[in-house]
């Protein structure tokens, strides 16, 4: 038997899947709160642009998470590609930048 067949993946892929789901849930809450804040503060053009860009960042993070969760279904999943890590990082930083933009 080969090492790939004998490998017991344990719970690490499941924990990683759950972590990605928690991250996307948190990002969803952030995007919804940003929309709520923009609507309740008079919906200035800058706030609407920030909400639209937040939605784009949310969709980007959702796409990265979905791709990663699907790749964890194999017995020996590949590590997250640098491109995927960069995309997730950029989306997270974008959330912070758009939140600051909504304050002004």
N, C-alpha and C positions, 0 to 999 in steps of 0.2 A: 504494500500500500504506500501511497505517496504521502508526503507531509501535508499537502493541501486537503486530502481526504481525511487524514487522521486529526487534523487540527480541530480543537474545540474552541469556537470563537468566544465562548463565555458571554458575559453580559456587556462587554465594552461596546459593541456595535449598537446594542439597544440603548445604552446610556447616551451614546452620541446622537442617536435618533431623537431621543427625548429632549436632549439639550437643544437641538435644532428646532424642535417644535416649540419649546419654551421661548427661544429667541424670536421666532416668527410671531408667536402670540404677543410678546412684549412689543415688537415692532408694530403690530396691528393696533395695540392700545395706544401707542405713541401717535400713529397716523390719525386715529379717530379723535384723540384729544386735540391734536393740531387743528383738525377740521372744526371741531367744536369751538376752540378758542378763536379761530378766524371768524366764524359766524357770529359769535357773541360779542366780538370786539368791533363790530361795524364793517367787517369785510373790506378792508382797504385793498387796493390793487397789489401792494407788496405782500400782504398776508395771503391773498389768493394765490399768488405765484409761489409763495413758500409752501402752501398746502398742496398745490399741484406737484411741486418738486418732491415733497415728502411722499406723495402717493407713488411717484416714479421710483424713489429710493426704496419704498416698501415693496413694490413689485420686483425690483432687482434682488432684494434680499430674499424674497419669497422664492424666486427662481433659483438662486444659489442653494437655498436650503432644500428645495424639492429635488434638485439634481443630486445633492449630496446624500439625502435620505434614500433615494433610489439606488445609489451606488453602494450603500451599506448592506444590501440584501444578499450579497455573495459571500461565500465562506471566507475569502481573503480579500477584503475591500482595499482598494488603492487609497493612498493618502490623498487628502484634499490638494488639488493642484494649486500652484501659486497664483494662477489667474483667478480661481474661485475664492481664494483667501483674500486677494486684493479687492475683488468685487464686494465681498462681504464687509471688508474694512471701509471701503469707500462709502458704501451705503450707510454704515453706522456713523461715520464722520459727517456725512451729509445730514443725517437726522439732527445732530448737534448744531450744525451750521444753520439749518433752516429754523430750528427752535430759537436761536439767537436773533435771526432775521425777523421772526414774528414778533419779537419783543419791541422792536423799533419801528 
